[in-house]
């Protein structure tokens, strides 16, 4: 393969406080000995991708320009977010954490990948082609599609990372919020296979039905009047002392840690003004609610921790052996435990259609968009 021109979706923060999304042309040269060229055929839109695309932007200020083939969207950045994105001002940044496609050219040391369908977690996947290191590829199993392999990293490894974290820290049961998401469904399937009790927290009967259909036992609707009481009962039954929260803002995290303490107090034989001796861990890994996290620490006792959880730091700390083991499990169970479903498949240009962007930017549970650059 000689040098070719390809399209890439880019996000740029301007010095004027305007965020711009555009489709730019880039030159893709021939691969080096340890590189391949992948024709991208599927790349999911994850919440983490939206953080780079439009995270600091005020969506209500959206302006559209450009052409049908080369659309351009502009947004004003929230004043409160300007300082947090100052370091990327003036940089045109490629978007798309993960994706899959077919290897159309390979260097001398990567010929085994030629013609193969692969997945990668290398970034910049909202593009026609990507030049990648062979070491960063996972071959998609025979019979699986690019769509099957497009989401084989972020959600599967995050779900497996939750379980690994819980085991390593001595917890025997888990609580998860926004639990009907693709990630949440994967986590439920893992816990069923591995015999780990899981308490799923959702926001509607429809979301609860999704999880019960795949075998979930404990599904609680946070909007029910008796939610807090039922949460304490479920924790008392399962012994859950670790939670992973995708919401972030508001009081749900507070409700979870308080319920853990209330469940622990039920088994205390002696009063202590410091609360129970049960250690309670809340990890916040998402920001579906951008408002401040509200915690009333006086309801938790003194044995608790609230902190952040991110996939890449987890993998770095876990080490290569653990990372390899988790990736292999994803490959082995790609179309079962780690199967993803998509609401809609869109082209690269459609990703910058104003109405389409407003739809996927909502991050609604049960709705997931997939970009297929071969569609235009």
Secondary structure as GFF3:
##gff-version 3
##sequence-region A 1 376
A	DSSP	beta_strand	4	13	.	.	.	ID=ss1
A	DSSP	beta_strand	18	28	.	.	.	ID=ss2
A	DSSP	beta_strand	35	44	.	.	.	ID=ss3
A	DSSP	alpha_helix	47	53	.	.	.	ID=ss4
A	DSSP	three_ten_helix	59	61	.	.	.	ID=ss5
A	DSSP	beta_strand	63	66	.	.	.	ID=ss6
A	DSSP	beta_strand	71	76	.	.	.	ID=ss7
A	DSSP	three_ten_helix	79	81	.	.	.	ID=ss8
A	DSSP	three_ten_helix	83	88	.	.	.	ID=ss9
A	DSSP	beta_strand	92	94	.	.	.	ID=ss10
A	DSSP	beta_strand	99	106	.	.	.	ID=ss11
A	DSSP	three_ten_helix	111	113	.	.	.	ID=ss12
A	DSSP	beta_strand	117	120	.	.	.	ID=ss13
A	DSSP	beta_strand	129	133	.	.	.	ID=ss14
A	DSSP	three_ten_helix	134	136	.	.	.	ID=ss15
A	DSSP	beta_strand	137	139	.	.	.	ID=ss16
A	DSSP	alpha_helix	146	150	.	.	.	ID=ss17
A	DSSP	alpha_helix	154	168	.	.	.	ID=ss18
A	DSSP	beta_strand	173	177	.	.	.	ID=ss19
A	DSSP	alpha_helix	182	194	.	.	.	ID=ss20
A	DSSP	beta_strand	197	202	.	.	.	ID=ss21
A	DSSP	alpha_helix	205	213	.	.	.	ID=ss22
A	DSSP	beta_strand	218	221	.	.	.	ID=ss23
A	DSSP	alpha_helix	227	238	.	.	.	ID=ss24
A	DSSP	beta_strand	242	245	.	.	.	ID=ss25
A	DSSP	beta_strand	248	250	.	.	.	ID=ss26
A	DSSP	alpha_helix	252	265	.	.	.	ID=ss27
A	DSSP	beta_strand	280	284	.	.	.	ID=ss28
A	DSSP	beta_strand	289	293	.	.	.	ID=ss29
A	DSSP	three_ten_helix	297	299	.	.	.	ID=ss30
A	DSSP	beta_strand	304	308	.	.	.	ID=ss31
A	DSSP	alpha_helix	311	318	.	.	.	ID=ss32
A	DSSP	alpha_helix	320	332	.	.	.	ID=ss33
A	DSSP	beta_strand	344	346	.	.	.	ID=ss34
A	DSSP	three_ten_helix	350	352	.	.	.	ID=ss35
A	DSSP	alpha_helix	354	361	.	.	.	ID=ss36
A	DSSP	beta_strand	369	371	.	.	.	ID=ss37
A	DSSP	three_ten_helix	373	375	.	.	.	ID=ss38
###
